[in-house]
């Protein structure tokens, strides 16, 4: 087996939905090349997983391939790379997908290779889906590098629907919205201070009110949902706390001057 003097890592990201971070590669035998990374995808959503980071010579030639096996419960639904020198294909059952080199000059360490993963709608947030495998093989099928990817079920972003943005509010405005059932929802202000907390009910609805007055003036609120060690945040909304500035009453029209 051809081995490099360095261990490699696979950086996996969830593009357009959520992002996954780089993990340290697990301990391996000296010189073994390893593909490894992590990604977080909410239930019922797709995420693009990009495999990259090979070090050392990886010109395995025409017919070599990089294969991803989906973790338990998930499916591979796409191989969106369109670069010359590589051909992508998804297996009919969605369990695996592969890129195959169509040129003898194709180098596996020079680019990233995206795979689209779909997580089932009934997946429980915080769960790690086991069995994701990455494998790089030469044209004869001999393994040249391998490893795994950690796929975690994330949370859908909560919605902060009240208070309304841009409307003058009292000093303790009630907040409400929707989130994944059972998630703890924390509303914070623009400085990161906790405003109020609630738990989303079985229907996903939550509401809470501040236990203290918010400072007068412009502010921003954001809701963050947390469940089983994963979290997601809503969009921020702009608010104005305090009474609107009183408007000056228009001056009465001057009395007409009688003609002389």
C-alpha positions as CSV (number, residue, x, y, z in Angstrom):
1,X,0.0,0.0,0.0
2,X,1.3,3.4,-0.9
3,X,1.6,5.5,2.3
4,X,2.4,9.1,2.9
5,X,4.6,10.4,5.7
6,X,1.8,12.6,7.0
7,X,-1.7,11.9,8.2
8,X,-4.4,13.8,6.2
9,X,-7.8,15.2,7.1
10,X,-11.0,15.5,5.3
11,X,-12.7,18.9,5.8
12,X,-16.5,18.3,5.7
13,X,-18.9,21.2,5.4
14,X,-22.6,21.6,5.1
15,X,-23.0,24.3,2.4
16,X,-26.2,26.6,2.3
17,X,-27.8,24.9,5.3
18,X,-25.3,24.3,8.1
19,X,-21.5,24.1,8.4
20,X,-19.4,21.3,9.9
21,X,-16.1,21.8,11.6
22,X,-12.7,20.1,11.2
23,X,-12.0,17.4,13.8
24,X,-8.6,16.0,14.7
25,X,-8.0,12.7,13.0
26,X,-8.1,9.7,15.3
27,X,-4.9,8.0,16.2
28,X,-3.5,5.7,13.5
29,X,-0.4,3.7,12.6
30,X,2.6,5.9,11.7
31,X,2.4,7.2,8.2
32,X,-1.2,6.1,7.5
33,X,-3.3,8.5,5.5
34,X,-6.7,9.1,7.0
35,X,-9.9,10.9,5.8
36,X,-11.8,12.4,8.7
37,X,-14.2,15.3,9.5
38,X,-17.7,16.3,10.7
39,X,-20.9,17.9,9.5
40,X,-24.2,18.8,11.1
41,X,-27.5,18.6,9.2
42,X,-31.1,19.3,10.5
43,X,-33.8,16.6,10.2
44,X,-35.4,16.4,6.8
45,X,-32.7,18.5,5.2
46,X,-29.8,18.1,2.8
47,X,-26.1,19.1,3.4
48,X,-23.2,19.2,1.1
49,X,-20.2,17.2,2.5
50,X,-16.9,18.2,0.9
51,X,-14.0,15.6,1.2
52,X,-10.6,17.1,0.8
53,X,-7.2,17.5,2.5
54,X,-5.1,14.6,1.1
55,X,-1.4,15.2,1.5
56,X,1.4,13.6,-0.4
57,X,1.3,12.2,-4.0
58,X,-2.2,11.0,-5.0
59,X,-1.9,10.8,-8.8
60,X,-3.6,7.3,-8.8
61,X,-4.4,7.7,-12.5
62,X,-7.3,6.9,-14.8
63,X,-10.0,4.8,-13.1
64,X,-9.1,5.6,-9.4
65,X,-12.0,6.6,-7.3
66,X,-13.2,8.3,-4.1
67,X,-16.2,6.7,-2.5
68,X,-18.5,7.9,0.3
69,X,-20.8,5.4,2.1
70,X,-23.7,7.1,3.8
71,X,-24.2,6.7,7.5
72,X,-27.1,4.7,8.9
73,X,-30.4,6.3,8.1
74,X,-29.1,8.9,5.6
75,X,-28.8,8.7,1.8
76,X,-26.4,10.2,-0.7
77,X,-28.5,12.1,-3.2
78,X,-25.9,14.0,-5.4
79,X,-22.4,14.5,-6.6
80,X,-22.4,18.1,-7.8
81,X,-18.7,18.5,-8.8
82,X,-18.5,19.3,-12.5
83,X,-14.7,19.7,-12.9
84,X,-13.0,18.2,-15.9
85,X,-11.1,14.9,-15.1
86,X,-13.7,13.5,-12.7
87,X,-17.0,11.7,-13.1
88,X,-19.6,11.5,-10.2
89,X,-22.2,8.8,-9.8
90,X,-24.7,7.9,-7.1
91,X,-25.7,4.3,-6.5
92,X,-29.4,3.5,-7.2
93,X,-30.1,2.8,-3.5
94,X,-28.4,6.0,-2.3
95,X,-26.1,4.1,0.0
96,X,-22.9,5.1,-1.8
97,X,-21.6,7.6,-4.3
98,X,-18.2,7.9,-6.0
99,X,-16.1,10.2,-8.0
100,X,-13.9,8.4,-10.6
101,X,-10.9,9.9,-12.3
102,X,-11.3,10.1,-16.1
103,X,-7.8,11.4,-16.7
104,X,-4.4,10.0,-15.9
105,X,-3.4,13.4,-14.6
106,X,-6.3,13.7,-12.1
107,X,-4.9,14.5,-8.7
108,X,-7.0,13.8,-5.6
109,X,-5.2,16.2,-3.3
110,X,-5.7,19.3,-5.5
111,X,-9.5,19.9,-4.9
112,X,-12.5,19.2,-2.8
113,X,-15.1,16.6,-3.6
114,X,-18.7,17.4,-2.6
115,X,-21.3,14.7,-1.7
116,X,-24.9,15.7,-0.9
117,X,-26.3,13.8,2.1
118,X,-30.0,13.7,3.1
119,X,-31.0,13.2,6.7
120,X,-34.4,11.7,7.4
121,X,-37.2,14.0,8.8
122,X,-37.7,11.7,11.9
123,X,-34.0,11.9,12.9
124,X,-33.6,13.1,16.5
125,X,-31.5,16.2,16.9
126,X,-28.2,15.6,18.7
127,X,-28.0,12.0,17.3
128,X,-24.8,10.9,15.6
129,X,-25.4,8.8,12.5
130,X,-22.8,6.0,12.5
131,X,-21.3,4.3,9.4
132,X,-20.1,7.2,7.2
133,X,-17.0,6.0,5.4
134,X,-14.6,7.6,2.9
135,X,-12.4,5.4,0.8
136,X,-9.8,6.3,-1.9
137,X,-8.8,3.4,-4.2
138,X,-6.6,3.0,-7.3
139,X,-7.9,1.7,-10.7
140,X,-7.5,-1.9,-9.5
141,X,-9.6,-1.3,-6.4
142,X,-6.7,-1.3,-3.9
143,X,-7.3,1.0,-1.0
144,X,-4.9,4.0,-0.8
145,X,-6.6,6.0,1.9
146,X,-9.7,5.6,4.1
147,X,-11.5,7.1,7.1
148,X,-14.8,8.2,8.4
149,X,-17.0,11.2,8.7
150,X,-19.1,12.2,11.8
151,X,-22.6,13.2,10.8
152,X,-24.6,14.8,13.6
153,X,-28.4,15.6,13.3
154,X,-28.8,19.3,14.0
155,X,-31.7,21.5,14.9
156,X,-33.9,23.5,12.5
157,X,-33.5,27.3,13.2
158,X,-36.2,28.7,15.5
159,X,-38.5,31.5,14.5
160,X,-38.8,34.7,16.5
161,X,-42.2,36.1,15.4
162,X,-42.8,38.6,18.2
163,X,-42.2,41.3,19.2
164,X,-42.7,43.1,15.9
165,X,-39.7,44.8,14.5
166,X,-39.7,48.6,14.3
167,X,-42.7,49.1,16.6
168,X,-42.2,51.1,19.8
169,X,-42.4,48.7,22.7
170,X,-42.8,48.7,26.5
171,X,-39.8,47.9,28.6
172,X,-40.8,44.2,29.0
173,X,-41.9,43.1,25.6
174,X,-43.2,39.6,25.3
175,X,-41.5,37.3,22.9
176,X,-42.9,34.3,21.0
177,X,-42.3,32.0,18.0
178,X,-41.8,28.4,17.0
179,X,-39.0,25.9,17.5
180,X,-38.3,22.1,17.4
181,X,-40.6,20.5,20.0
182,X,-38.9,20.1,23.4
183,X,-36.1,22.5,22.6
184,X,-35.1,25.1,25.1
185,X,-35.4,28.6,23.6
186,X,-33.3,31.5,25.0
187,X,-34.0,35.1,23.8
188,X,-30.9,37.3,24.0
189,X,-30.4,41.1,23.4
190,X,-27.7,42.7,21.2
191,X,-25.1,42.4,24.0
192,X,-25.8,38.7,24.5
193,X,-27.7,39.2,27.7
194,X,-30.4,36.7,28.4
195,X,-33.9,38.3,28.1
196,X,-36.2,35.3,28.7
197,X,-36.3,31.5,28.4
198,X,-39.0,29.0,27.5
199,X,-39.4,25.4,26.2
200,X,-41.1,24.7,22.9
201,X,-44.3,22.7,23.4
202,X,-45.4,19.6,21.4
203,X,-46.8,21.9,18.7
204,X,-43.5,23.8,18.5
205,X,-44.8,27.1,20.0
206,X,-43.0,29.0,22.8
207,X,-43.4,32.3,24.5
208,X,-41.7,34.2,27.3
209,X,-41.4,37.7,28.8
210,X,-38.4,39.6,30.4
211,X,-38.1,39.5,34.1
212,X,-36.4,42.9,34.1
213,X,-36.8,46.1,32.1
214,X,-34.9,46.4,28.9
215,X,-32.9,49.6,28.4
216,X,-34.7,52.3,26.5
217,X,-33.7,52.8,22.8
218,X,-32.8,50.6,19.9
219,X,-31.9,47.0,20.5
220,X,-31.8,43.6,18.7
221,X,-33.3,40.3,19.8
222,X,-32.4,36.8,18.7
223,X,-33.8,33.4,19.8
224,X,-31.5,30.3,20.2
225,X,-32.9,26.8,20.5
226,X,-30.9,24.0,22.2
227,X,-31.6,20.3,22.4
228,X,-29.4,17.3,23.1
229,X,-26.2,19.3,22.8
230,X,-27.0,21.0,19.4
231,X,-28.3,24.5,18.8
232,X,-29.5,26.9,16.2
233,X,-30.4,30.6,16.1
234,X,-33.1,32.7,14.5
235,X,-32.6,35.8,12.5
236,X,-32.1,38.9,14.6
237,X,-34.9,41.5,14.8
238,X,-34.5,45.2,15.4
239,X,-36.7,46.6,18.2
240,X,-37.2,50.0,19.8
241,X,-37.9,50.1,23.6
242,X,-39.7,53.0,25.2
243,X,-42.5,55.4,24.2
244,X,-42.3,57.1,20.9
245,X,-41.1,60.7,20.8
246,X,-44.2,62.9,21.2
247,X,-45.0,65.0,18.1
248,X,-45.3,68.7,18.4
249,X,-48.9,69.9,17.7
250,X,-49.1,71.9,14.5
251,X,-49.4,75.7,15.1
252,X,-52.9,77.2,14.7
253,X,-53.3,79.2,11.4
254,X,-53.0,83.0,11.8
255,X,-56.2,84.9,11.9
256,X,-56.9,86.8,8.6
257,X,-56.1,90.5,8.7
258,X,-59.2,92.5,7.9
259,X,-59.0,94.8,4.9
260,X,-58.6,98.5,5.5
